Amino acid sequence: MSVRAFAAFLIGAQVTAVAAQAPAPPQTLVATDRVAYFETAPSDVDRTIAVLKAYRQANQKSPGVIRLEVLQQIGRPNLFAIAEKWSDGPSLQTHLASPTNKKMRDELQNALISPFDERLLAPVTVQPTTGATTDQVIYV
């Protein structure tokens, strides 16, 4: 083997070794969770609750939904949150563009005294509940 061929072989072996040791590129995080916070006029609390119950009911069996919770703050009953977990990014994106999501936002538009503070999040882990939940559950 000539000196040139041997040098080319060594350089090729080093490049292959370096490429094999390079770390894998970081995985791109895809939003699968959504949390939305909003405040309504105190006089519209009952109507807001009815709209949110209908929204939750309409989406409980949507393709890709894992969990959908509607929350109301204790002590300030006109503050609400919606927490959703979807199986994958496309399911969440489909839901965001869905007629039920648009209908809920349209029905609450006149009651809002603050805009939706909507956050799309990469997967969030929560501790599973240890039993059936009731309307007396408190989230922190």
Phi, psi and omega in degrees: 000134181286163179298319180297314180296320179294319179295318178297321178298315180296318179296317178298320179294322180291318179298317179297319180295319179295316180296324180291333182269349181295135180293151178295145178298146181299143180288132178288127179280136180245132179294127175232355181238150177223136172232130179233130178246144176199161181234135179245167176296139180305327180289346181255012183299312182297319178294320178298316179300317180297318179296317182291325175296317179295320178298312180298314181299317182292335185255355184299333181247018178294146178301126177092351180286133175255316181207140176219116182236140176246128187236147178231134184285136175286138178087335175224077189294355178264009174255129186231160172216149173238125178242124183230144174231128183242154185292333180200169181300314179299325178296318178296315181297321176298318179296317181300329180267003187285156176298326181292323178292316178297319180298315180300313181295320178296318182292334180266349187308313183285343180270343186289136170247000170218151179287163174298129172256093188256131180237125174261127189235150169292168185312136178242135180260135176232155178285132180295150177291154183259013179179187179293138177270154179234178177286000178263004180292139178245128178257142179241000000 
